[in-house]
Amino acid sequence: MVADVEREARGRMEAAIESLRADLAAIRTGRAAPALLDKVRVDYYGTPTPLQQVAGISVPEPNQLLIRPWERSTLNAIQKAILASDLGLTPNNDGQVIRLVIPSLTEERRRDLVKQVQRRVEEGRVAIRNIRRDSLSDVKDLENEKEITEDDFFDARDRLQKMTDELIKRLEDVGREKEQEILQV
């Protein structure tokens, strides 16, 4: 019973880390990366569709993304979707492909992005702590229902705390890597 609670808590905490990784991948660093376009949705025959499903994305140069649509008719829809996104990039449409030039970041913009990363890391920490709190509550309920002993509760509490500390450290490592990537000129 306690093992099930701990297993579920670990799964949810690791999902929070993966969610942070996905969020941070979409933050622009001055280098071209197809992950920048992960959240862009294109209106494809009336359905919001991920850009990766309607076009191939490549990196021909370190500061440029090349978007080659599977159907030429989607070029304008892709261009509109990029303009509507919060990327702040202007697509260059030549009738065949769309080129996105990624401008280098100013020092001020880099600091703003680092603050944004730190804010998201803190949100991840809070999420992991909330999962710990919920799991402790579940274990306490097991103790109150006399399904486990008080000693089992304290052992489970200690294991949950160790797990929380370990996963928060991994979360912070992900944030530190992104900060270094942003600050790299």
C-alpha positions in Angstrom: 0.0 0.0 0.0 2.7 2.5 1.0 4.8 1.3 -1.9 2.0 2.1 -4.3 1.7 5.6 -2.9 5.5 6.1 -3.2 5.5 4.7 -6.8 2.7 7.0 -7.8 4.4 10.0 -6.2 7.7 9.2 -8.0 5.8 9.0 -11.3 4.0 12.3 -10.8 7.3 14.0 -9.7 9.2 12.8 -12.7 6.3 13.9 -14.9 6.7 17.4 -13.4 10.4 17.3 -14.4 9.6 16.3 -17.9 7.0 19.0 -18.1 9.6 21.6 -17.1 12.0 20.2 -19.7 9.3 20.6 -22.4 8.6 24.1 -21.3 12.2 25.1 -21.3 12.8 23.6 -24.7 10.4 26.2 -26.1 12.5 29.1 -24.7 14.6 30.8 -27.4 18.3 30.8 -26.7 19.8 32.5 -29.8 20.5 29.2 -31.5 18.1 27.6 -33.9 16.4 24.4 -32.5 13.3 22.7 -33.9 12.0 22.4 -30.3 11.2 26.2 -30.5 8.3 25.3 -32.7 6.8 22.5 -30.5 3.9 24.6 -29.3 3.0 26.2 -32.6 -0.3 25.0 -33.9 -1.3 25.4 -37.6 -4.9 25.6 -38.7 -4.9 22.6 -41.0 -8.3 22.2 -42.7 -10.0 23.7 -39.7 -8.1 21.7 -37.1 -5.3 23.0 -34.9 -2.4 20.7 -35.8 1.2 20.7 -34.4 3.6 22.2 -37.0 5.7 19.1 -37.0 2.8 17.2 -38.5 2.3 19.4 -41.5 6.0 20.3 -42.3 9.6 19.1 -42.0 11.8 21.3 -39.8 15.5 21.5 -40.3 18.4 23.6 -39.1 20.5 24.6 -42.1 22.6 27.2 -40.2 23.1 27.7 -36.4 20.8 30.7 -36.4 18.1 29.6 -38.9 15.2 27.2 -39.1 13.9 25.9 -42.4 10.3 24.8 -42.5 9.4 22.7 -45.6 5.6 22.0 -45.6 4.3 18.6 -46.9 1.7 20.5 -48.9 2.4 23.9 -50.5 -1.1 25.0 -49.7 -0.3 25.2 -46.0 2.5 27.8 -46.4 0.2 30.7 -45.5 -1.4 28.9 -42.6 2.1 28.0 -41.2 3.2 31.6 -41.6 0.1 32.9 -39.8 0.6 30.4 -37.0 4.2 31.5 -36.4 3.2 35.2 -36.4 0.5 34.5 -33.9 2.8 32.6 -31.6 4.7 34.3 -28.8 8.1 33.5 -30.4 8.6 37.0 -31.7 10.0 35.7 -35.0 9.2 36.9 -38.5 8.9 34.1 -41.1 10.3 34.6 -44.6 8.1 32.8 -47.1 9.6 32.3 -50.6 6.7 30.2 -52.0 8.4 26.9 -51.3 9.7 27.0 -47.8 9.6 29.3 -44.7 12.9 30.5 -43.2 13.0 31.7 -39.6 16.1 33.6 -38.7 16.9 33.5 -35.0 18.4 36.8 -34.0 21.1 36.8 -31.3 19.9 37.8 -27.9 20.9 41.0 -26.1 22.3 40.8 -22.6 19.1 42.3 -21.2 16.9 39.7 -23.0 19.2 36.9 -21.7 18.7 38.1 -18.1 14.9 38.2 -18.7 15.0 34.7 -20.1 17.1 33.5 -17.1 14.4 35.0 -14.8 11.7 33.2 -16.7 13.6 29.9 -16.4 14.0 30.5 -12.6 10.3 31.2 -12.3 9.4 28.0 -14.1 11.9 26.0 -12.0 10.3 27.4 -8.8 6.8 26.4 -10.2 8.3 22.9 -10.7 9.6 22.8 -7.1 6.1 23.8 -5.8 4.5 21.1 -7.9 6.9 18.4 -6.5 6.2 19.6 -3.0 2.5 19.5 -3.5 2.8 15.9 -4.7 4.8 15.1 -1.6 2.1 16.7 0.6 -0.7 14.7 -1.2 1.3 11.5 -0.8 1.9 12.1 2.9 -1.8 12.7 3.3 -2.5 9.4 1.6 0.0 7.6 3.9 -1.5 9.4 7.0 -4.9 8.1 5.9 -3.6 4.6 5.8 -2.2 5.0 9.3 -5.5 6.5 10.6 -7.4 3.5 9.1 -5.0 1.2 11.0 -3.7 -0.3 7.7 -0.1 0.6 8.6 1.7 1.3 11.9 2.9 4.6 13.1 6.5 3.4 12.5 5.6 2.6 8.9 4.2 6.1 8.5 7.4 7.7 9.7 9.5 5.5 7.5 7.3 6.4 4.5 7.5 10.1 5.4 11.4 9.9 5.4 11.5 8.0 2.1 9.1 10.6 0.5 11.3 13.4 1.8 14.4 11.7 0.3 12.6 11.2 -3.0 11.5 14.8 -3.0 15.0 16.1 -2.3 16.4 13.9 -5.1 13.9 15.0 -7.7 14.1 18.7 -6.8 17.8 18.5 -7.3 17.2 16.9 -10.8 14.7 19.7 -11.5 17.2 22.3 -10.5 19.9 20.7 -12.7 17.6 20.9 -15.7 17.1 24.6 -14.9 20.8 25.3 -14.5 21.5 23.6 -17.9 19.0 25.9 -19.6 20.4 29.0 -17.9 23.9 28.1 -19.1 22.5 27.6 -22.6 20.9 31.0 -22.6 23.9 32.8 -21.2 26.3 31.2 -23.7 27.2 33.7 -26.4 
